[in-house]
Amino acid sequence: MPKIIDATLVAISFDSGTGGAADLEISGRIFGTTFNENPHEEKSQRDIFTFPDGPITVAQGTPTAINSTATFVLSTPSTEPERLNGKFLQFGGSLDNFGSGSKTITTFDIIQVNQPQSHSVRIVSGNAEIRLDFTLNETGFF
């Protein structure tokens, strides 16, 4: 039975690396992709957050709450046909004028229903860093 995974972008943080930088205005796209063994064998891609009102301002050292969720389906290979859904979930983002970064989990990394897991993705440019804080939660099967 496939697993239903909610990926929530909880917050975005900024660290200038020097401690004295001004706020940072960012935009871009935060998304997730499911795939099998080969990342080019994409099964689905969904936006988690797309900055719908334009760029947001993130203050140095102060997380900016986002709380935007997308739902993904991951295979459990022992109980369903191979390649029906992706076995891997890659989540992260591509930020305009800053860079991109992601993290990948497998269907076996999330094993408890309704036990959210915290994950962070760091995107670095020079000394500066943007951290995307996520929770992943298996909400059930179908």
Backbone torsions as a table, in degrees:
resi	resn	phi	psi	omega
1	MET	NA	132.6	178.0
2	PRO	-65.8	149.0	176.5
3	LYS	-94.9	139.7	174.7
4	ILE	-99.6	121.0	-175.9
5	ILE	-118.8	123.4	171.7
6	ASP	-93.3	122.1	176.2
7	ALA	-106.2	117.1	-177.5
8	THR	-114.5	125.1	169.8
9	LEU	-80.8	108.0	-175.2
10	VAL	-80.9	-46.4	-174.8
11	ALA	-158.6	160.4	173.4
12	ILE	-122.9	131.7	179.5
13	SER	-122.1	156.4	-180.0
14	PHE	-133.4	133.5	173.8
15	ASP	-131.4	118.6	-176.4
16	SER	-71.2	-18.3	-176.0
17	GLY	85.9	-13.5	179.5
18	THR	-117.4	-11.4	177.2
19	GLY	81.5	-12.4	-175.1
20	GLY	-119.0	11.8	-176.2
21	ALA	-72.7	156.1	174.5
22	ALA	-74.6	177.7	175.9
23	ASP	-61.4	158.9	-178.6
24	LEU	-118.9	131.6	175.7
25	GLU	-95.8	124.9	-178.2
26	ILE	-129.7	154.4	173.4
27	SER	-151.7	174.6	-179.5
28	GLY	144.3	-138.8	-175.9
29	ARG	-149.3	129.1	174.4
30	ILE	-110.8	127.6	-172.0
31	PHE	-151.5	171.2	175.5
32	GLY	-132.3	151.7	-179.8
33	THR	-136.5	134.6	172.4
34	THR	-103.4	145.7	179.4
35	PHE	-156.9	169.0	175.8
36	ASN	-93.5	-141.1	-175.0
37	GLU	-61.5	-36.4	-175.7
38	ASN	-102.2	120.3	-179.5
39	PRO	-57.7	-20.2	178.7
40	HIS	-81.7	-8.7	176.7
41	GLU	-93.5	63.3	-174.8
42	GLU	-68.9	134.9	176.9
43	LYS	-98.1	-43.5	177.8
44	SER	-156.4	154.5	175.1
45	GLN	-138.7	133.4	-179.6
46	ARG	-135.9	144.0	174.3
47	ASP	-76.1	137.0	173.5
48	ILE	-98.8	-41.4	177.3
49	PHE	-154.6	132.0	-175.6
50	THR	-124.3	18.2	179.8
51	PHE	54.5	60.1	-171.6
52	PRO	-62.6	-24.2	179.8
53	ASP	-103.6	18.7	-178.3
54	GLY	94.1	-170.2	-178.0
55	PRO	-58.0	150.8	173.6
56	ILE	-114.9	155.8	178.1
57	THR	-102.6	126.5	179.3
58	VAL	-112.9	123.8	-178.7
59	ALA	-80.8	142.8	176.1
60	GLN	-52.7	121.2	173.8
61	GLY	76.2	2.5	-179.2
62	THR	-121.4	112.3	179.5
63	PRO	-60.2	139.1	175.6
64	THR	-102.3	117.7	-178.5
65	ALA	-67.9	137.0	179.2
66	ILE	-120.6	-59.6	178.7
67	ASN	55.7	57.3	176.8
68	SER	-117.1	134.3	-171.4
69	THR	-124.1	144.1	168.9
70	ALA	-129.3	148.9	-178.2
71	THR	-107.1	135.1	-179.5
72	PHE	-125.6	156.4	177.5
73	VAL	-117.6	126.3	177.9
74	LEU	-116.9	142.4	178.2
75	SER	-73.5	151.6	163.9
76	THR	-115.0	96.5	-168.5
77	PRO	-55.0	-27.6	-178.0
78	SER	-75.8	-12.7	-175.2
79	THR	-122.6	6.4	-179.7
80	GLU	-151.2	164.1	-179.3
81	PRO	-58.8	141.3	179.0
82	GLU	-59.2	139.8	175.9
83	ARG	70.5	11.8	176.7
84	LEU	-64.3	-48.6	174.9
85	ASN	-128.9	167.8	178.4
86	GLY	-70.2	150.3	174.9
87	LYS	-93.8	-15.3	-176.3
88	PHE	-120.7	146.5	172.6
89	LEU	-122.7	120.3	175.7
90	GLN	-108.5	128.7	-178.1
91	PHE	-134.7	148.6	-178.3
92	GLY	163.0	-147.7	-176.8
93	GLY	-163.0	168.0	173.4
94	SER	-125.1	114.2	-174.8
95	LEU	-106.9	127.8	-179.5
96	ASP	-56.3	136.7	176.8
97	ASN	59.7	18.8	179.5
98	PHE	-135.5	-47.4	-179.2
99	GLY	139.2	-167.0	-179.0
100	SER	-141.0	162.1	178.3
101	GLY	-166.2	158.8	-179.5
102	SER	-157.3	169.9	176.5
103	LYS	-137.9	146.8	-178.5
104	THR	-122.9	136.1	173.0
105	ILE	-123.7	162.9	175.4
106	THR	-107.6	169.2	178.8
107	THR	-59.9	-24.1	-177.6
108	PHE	-86.5	-7.7	178.7
109	ASP	-77.8	-20.8	179.5
110	ILE	-115.7	107.6	-172.4
111	ILE	-121.0	-5.6	-178.6
112	GLN	-116.9	122.3	177.0
113	VAL	-67.1	137.5	177.9
114	ASN	57.7	34.0	172.9
115	GLN	-122.5	83.3	-175.3
116	PRO	-57.1	140.6	176.3
117	GLN	-112.2	137.8	177.6
118	SER	-91.8	137.5	177.6
119	HIS	-140.8	146.2	175.8
120	SER	-124.5	144.1	173.8
121	VAL	-119.6	127.0	179.9
122	ARG	-105.6	131.0	176.4
123	ILE	-117.6	119.5	-172.2
124	VAL	-113.6	137.8	174.1
125	SER	-138.9	109.4	-174.9
126	GLY	63.0	-127.9	176.7
127	ASN	-85.9	-15.0	-174.2
128	ALA	-84.8	151.6	-179.4
129	GLU	-140.6	136.3	169.4
130	ILE	-110.6	133.0	178.2
131	ARG	-114.2	126.3	174.8
132	LEU	-100.6	118.0	-179.3
133	ASP	-100.4	124.9	-177.9
134	PHE	-120.1	156.6	159.9
135	THR	-121.3	140.4	174.4
136	LEU	-116.2	132.4	-175.0
137	ASN	-139.0	122.2	172.9
138	GLU	-78.6	116.6	-176.6
139	THR	-97.9	-5.3	177.6
140	GLY	152.5	-167.8	-179.5
141	PHE	-122.1	164.5	166.3
142	PHE	-142.1	NA	NA
